[in-house]
């Protein structure tokens, strides 16, 4: 029987890259959804289009019922509830998403027991960050006897090839302070604060990065016995960092919280990146540094990744996890973050098959 995959938001930048990965690596039948059909949309023989608004609960239920895996790519996830996940659990259909928001994961995790009882494997945050980044941390943690500090840094060139939705997510992340796990306690951190310079592999080199609220800030604390988790993000070119810092620190908070102002900033930024992308590219650099003890001695494990297309990297991770679930290689009923569900062995297989290289180095600390 042919596997059938439903990609909600499959016409967006991330969703379309997930679709392309599945076409390249599987023979599944794919249904992508959008609120409106456009005449210029062209599909491969593996793909069909379904007009669907997620607010149409009956239509959503019917769509899920005819598939055996749902991949939720319709963000921004701050505005999403867990209705898609809940429906998948009710109907016994496995679930993935590319969520990237702390509020959403707090909506999803309470369904863990229900998913486990229904035999539904549901994995959230499966893109690139979160997603590949989580697995890079797990890979590093497993090299240590006692991990203590996780320090994740991201540099994204221009738009990252991910469209205006990611711009909305970035500006929404500037509206409120958030809690970070520092020295075994939760402390409030202001977004886009505490700049530091990180050395990424070429072609990026030195990049300024700042505190940013992403799901790894929470899930890695639950997954590994560490004292501190630091998550920092920066843009390339650096001018965007300075503009974002001004937005986060000098704009009135009440003004920034208004949806219409978030939309204005998002559209303006996206138009700017349409020009700068030609110079900066749309790639991503990830640096995962895990410090701890190995054979009783302090060491640090640093893993790095560079990819020329941020959205394509996200699609590769989500697509690979979907492939493992469909092939029966990954079955873990319940609600899980990537690092809790995907073994390092499977992660390394996925990256190798997709020609994504991760470099790792372990260095003694003195």
Legacy VTK file of the C-alpha trace (Angstrom):
# vtk DataFile Version 3.0
C-alpha trace
ASCII
DATASET POLYDATA
POINTS 366 float
0.000 0.000 0.000
1.430 3.390 -1.040
2.265 5.778 1.794
0.438 9.093 1.650
1.865 12.246 3.207
-0.094 15.440 3.878
2.006 18.634 4.000
0.038 21.495 5.524
1.385 24.769 4.170
3.168 22.844 1.447
3.328 25.814 -0.918
5.416 27.887 1.498
9.221 28.013 1.382
9.777 25.399 4.097
6.868 23.191 3.059
7.957 23.143 -0.578
11.484 22.118 0.442
10.068 19.282 2.555
8.081 18.209 -0.504
11.183 18.282 -2.713
13.138 16.187 -0.227
10.392 13.556 -0.125
10.237 13.469 -3.928
14.014 12.971 -4.085
14.221 10.233 -1.447
10.888 8.385 -1.401
8.088 7.117 -3.628
5.278 8.412 -1.393
2.186 10.158 -2.664
2.129 13.739 -1.407
-0.742 16.137 -0.872
0.191 19.766 -0.278
-2.315 22.291 0.993
-2.880 26.002 0.684
-5.797 28.328 1.195
-5.916 29.178 -2.507
-4.881 27.425 -5.692
-2.746 29.455 -8.090
-2.631 28.774 -11.807
1.154 28.817 -11.978
1.554 25.973 -9.473
3.125 22.907 -11.117
3.601 19.561 -9.436
5.382 16.286 -10.031
3.338 13.116 -10.618
3.841 12.290 -6.916
2.087 15.469 -5.777
-1.455 16.739 -5.695
-2.867 19.987 -4.341
-5.711 20.378 -1.862
-7.352 23.709 -1.093
-7.652 23.783 2.689
-7.995 26.384 5.422
-6.858 25.058 8.806
-9.843 26.787 10.387
-12.067 24.319 8.486
-12.009 21.551 11.095
-14.173 19.137 9.092
-12.045 19.623 5.988
-8.879 19.173 8.037
-10.206 15.975 9.581
-11.127 14.548 6.174
-7.695 15.395 4.798
-5.863 13.779 7.704
-8.030 10.659 7.498
-6.757 9.802 4.009
-3.038 10.023 4.892
-0.697 8.134 7.175
1.683 11.003 7.988
0.968 14.713 8.473
3.724 17.338 8.254
2.631 20.710 9.624
4.516 23.571 7.925
1.873 26.296 8.212
3.370 28.936 10.518
3.889 31.281 12.252
3.434 28.763 15.051
2.944 31.387 17.738
-0.553 31.780 16.296
-1.241 28.038 15.978
-3.025 25.855 18.487
-2.544 22.093 18.751
-5.691 21.206 16.796
-3.788 19.525 13.953
-1.817 17.432 16.419
-4.941 16.604 18.395
-6.762 15.461 15.257
-3.819 13.281 14.222
-3.862 11.593 17.635
-7.619 11.002 17.435
-7.236 9.408 14.014
-4.037 7.453 14.722
-1.929 9.343 12.154
1.766 10.096 12.743
2.744 13.773 12.909
5.729 16.059 12.297
5.994 19.829 12.347
8.519 22.582 11.727
7.396 24.657 14.715
9.905 27.172 16.036
8.124 28.793 18.948
8.263 28.168 22.700
4.548 28.879 23.190
3.621 26.225 20.650
5.659 23.472 22.280
3.880 24.174 25.574
0.614 23.563 23.693
1.917 20.332 22.150
3.621 18.473 25.011
0.449 18.028 27.133
-0.752 15.584 24.452
2.155 13.215 25.131
0.170 10.587 27.033
-2.679 10.651 24.508
-0.258 10.203 21.607
1.524 7.360 23.365
-1.777 5.605 24.086
-2.854 6.014 20.451
0.464 4.687 19.133
1.124 7.985 17.333
4.700 9.142 16.830
4.662 12.954 16.957
7.934 14.866 16.600
7.999 18.654 16.799
10.612 21.262 15.780
12.008 19.166 12.909
13.490 21.862 10.667
17.037 23.234 10.783
16.998 25.332 13.979
15.331 23.770 15.774
15.891 20.409 14.117
19.382 19.712 12.791
20.745 21.834 15.636
19.126 19.571 18.259
20.694 16.479 16.727
24.105 18.154 16.540
23.850 18.752 20.291
22.850 15.138 20.960
25.762 13.954 18.831
28.149 16.056 20.929
26.576 15.184 24.290
26.988 11.467 23.579
30.755 11.970 23.358
30.874 13.166 26.983
30.468 11.359 30.284
29.032 14.475 31.914
27.780 17.416 29.819
27.498 20.754 31.613
26.999 23.623 29.150
25.345 23.801 25.738
26.041 26.877 23.628
24.220 27.064 20.282
24.944 29.832 17.783
23.250 30.465 14.449
24.106 32.766 11.585
21.577 33.180 8.780
22.375 34.976 5.544
19.683 37.376 4.398
16.242 35.833 4.232
17.589 32.293 4.494
15.394 31.528 1.505
12.553 30.988 3.953
10.099 33.721 3.028
8.209 36.355 4.985
6.870 33.914 7.606
10.332 33.614 9.131
10.549 37.405 9.278
7.330 37.432 11.266
8.746 34.797 13.616
11.893 36.883 14.179
10.038 40.071 15.062
7.542 38.210 17.247
10.532 36.877 19.160
11.570 40.420 20.094
8.389 41.389 21.906
8.990 39.868 25.355
11.854 38.777 27.635
12.176 35.009 27.916
13.509 32.479 30.405
16.836 30.733 29.818
18.471 27.953 31.841
21.626 29.474 33.368
23.592 27.879 36.209
20.782 25.462 37.109
18.031 28.056 37.284
15.648 29.854 34.960
16.576 33.496 34.445
14.935 36.174 32.345
16.862 37.283 29.270
16.059 40.159 26.931
15.983 39.121 23.262
18.741 40.429 21.056
21.010 41.241 23.963
24.559 40.292 25.022
26.194 40.310 21.597
29.195 38.085 21.103
31.312 37.298 18.051
31.304 33.677 16.907
33.685 32.153 14.371
31.763 30.097 11.836
33.334 28.147 8.973
33.802 29.937 5.681
32.264 31.659 3.836
30.822 33.357 6.941
33.704 33.717 9.384
33.063 36.151 12.255
29.365 36.800 12.938
27.710 38.759 15.750
25.082 36.715 17.591
22.558 37.635 20.308
20.250 35.901 22.779
17.159 34.658 20.982
14.201 32.626 22.205
13.908 29.361 20.293
12.506 25.977 21.415
15.956 24.469 21.996
16.236 26.811 24.979
13.582 24.653 26.640
13.788 21.181 25.109
17.534 20.695 25.555
17.153 21.320 29.282
14.567 18.550 29.443
16.658 16.206 27.311
20.105 16.485 28.906
21.406 17.004 32.483
23.172 20.313 31.864
23.669 23.413 33.982
23.357 26.012 31.197
21.788 26.290 27.731
22.656 29.342 25.628
20.907 29.996 22.301
22.085 32.889 20.152
21.211 34.081 16.672
22.659 36.599 14.251
22.056 37.868 10.732
24.388 38.258 7.783
25.185 41.014 6.767
25.753 42.627 10.158
23.660 45.703 9.349
20.556 43.574 9.937
21.767 42.773 13.451
22.011 46.460 14.295
18.554 47.173 12.861
17.081 44.261 14.802
18.806 45.427 18.004
17.283 48.886 17.553
13.850 47.302 17.064
14.200 45.156 20.185
15.646 47.826 22.484
14.460 51.230 21.288
11.005 50.669 19.821
8.157 51.021 22.363
7.126 47.555 23.564
3.409 48.265 23.132
3.986 49.339 19.528
5.995 46.212 18.761
3.304 43.907 20.143
0.679 45.070 17.640
0.169 42.513 14.826
-0.104 45.186 12.143
3.292 46.596 13.138
4.886 43.149 13.158
3.489 42.641 9.663
4.839 46.004 8.482
8.343 45.238 9.780
8.235 41.731 8.316
7.228 42.880 4.859
9.773 45.705 4.903
12.587 43.367 5.991
11.654 40.790 3.402
11.796 43.404 0.633
15.222 44.485 1.871
16.553 40.928 1.838
15.352 40.412 -1.720
18.153 42.775 -2.687
20.799 41.771 -0.140
20.307 38.027 -0.775
22.073 38.523 -4.103
25.233 39.444 -2.200
24.964 37.544 1.085
23.280 34.394 -0.189
20.576 32.587 1.803
22.639 30.072 3.741
22.986 29.100 7.366
25.844 28.374 9.754
25.365 26.430 12.994
27.883 26.065 15.801
27.048 23.666 18.646
29.475 23.781 21.564
29.017 21.331 24.427
31.360 21.532 27.405
31.678 18.852 30.056
33.826 15.955 31.232
35.308 12.987 29.423
37.210 10.378 31.464
37.241 12.836 34.357
38.865 15.643 32.373
37.173 18.864 31.147
36.700 18.994 27.383
34.647 20.869 24.821
33.062 19.363 21.721
32.431 21.834 18.896
30.333 20.827 15.900
29.761 23.073 12.897
27.575 23.022 9.815
27.310 25.338 6.839
24.589 25.020 4.209
23.982 27.283 1.231
20.194 27.346 1.635
18.540 27.590 5.060
15.097 26.513 3.848
16.532 23.551 1.940
18.408 22.403 5.054
15.154 22.545 7.020
13.424 20.523 4.324
16.185 17.926 4.401
15.872 17.333 8.140
12.084 17.148 8.169
12.052 15.021 5.029
14.589 12.582 6.450
12.614 12.111 9.665
9.473 11.529 7.597
11.368 8.952 5.545
12.476 7.094 8.684
8.925 7.030 10.081
7.432 5.793 6.815
10.114 3.088 6.517
9.429 1.866 10.055
12.904 2.860 11.249
11.570 5.447 13.692
8.617 4.602 15.886
8.350 6.336 19.241
4.731 6.948 20.302
4.282 10.194 22.217
5.231 13.849 21.720
8.971 14.384 21.332
11.500 17.012 20.365
14.012 15.974 17.710
16.877 15.195 20.065
14.598 12.945 22.122
13.326 10.927 19.156
16.043 10.749 16.510
19.082 8.614 17.301
22.535 9.868 16.351
22.932 6.867 14.055
19.819 7.786 12.047
20.758 11.474 12.057
24.186 10.731 10.621
22.643 8.485 7.971
20.239 11.254 6.942
22.931 13.910 6.693
25.240 11.615 4.719
22.498 10.728 2.213
21.762 14.416 1.686
25.410 15.480 1.420
25.182 17.717 4.486
28.541 17.745 6.241
28.979 18.263 9.966
32.469 18.759 11.362
33.223 17.928 14.992
36.284 18.470 17.150
36.923 17.549 20.780
39.426 19.743 22.617
40.788 19.349 26.181
40.252 22.358 28.447
43.050 23.629 30.630
LINES 1 367
366 0 1 2 3 4 5 6 7 8 9 10 11 12 13 14 15 16 17 18 19 20 21 22 23 24 25 26 27 28 29 30 31 32 33 34 35 36 37 38 39 40 41 42 43 44 45 46 47 48 49 50 51 52 53 54 55 56 57 58 59 60 61 62 63 64 65 66 67 68 69 70 71 72 73 74 75 76 77 78 79 80 81 82 83 84 85 86 87 88 89 90 91 92 93 94 95 96 97 98 99 100 101 102 103 104 105 106 107 108 109 110 111 112 113 114 115 116 117 118 119 120 121 122 123 124 125 126 127 128 129 130 131 132 133 134 135 136 137 138 139 140 141 142 143 144 145 146 147 148 149 150 151 152 153 154 155 156 157 158 159 160 161 162 163 164 165 166 167 168 169 170 171 172 173 174 175 176 177 178 179 180 181 182 183 184 185 186 187 188 189 190 191 192 193 194 195 196 197 198 199 200 201 202 203 204 205 206 207 208 209 210 211 212 213 214 215 216 217 218 219 220 221 222 223 224 225 226 227 228 229 230 231 232 233 234 235 236 237 238 239 240 241 242 243 244 245 246 247 248 249 250 251 252 253 254 255 256 257 258 259 260 261 262 263 264 265 266 267 268 269 270 271 272 273 274 275 276 277 278 279 280 281 282 283 284 285 286 287 288 289 290 291 292 293 294 295 296 297 298 299 300 301 302 303 304 305 306 307 308 309 310 311 312 313 314 315 316 317 318 319 320 321 322 323 324 325 326 327 328 329 330 331 332 333 334 335 336 337 338 339 340 341 342 343 344 345 346 347 348 349 350 351 352 353 354 355 356 357 358 359 360 361 362 363 364 365
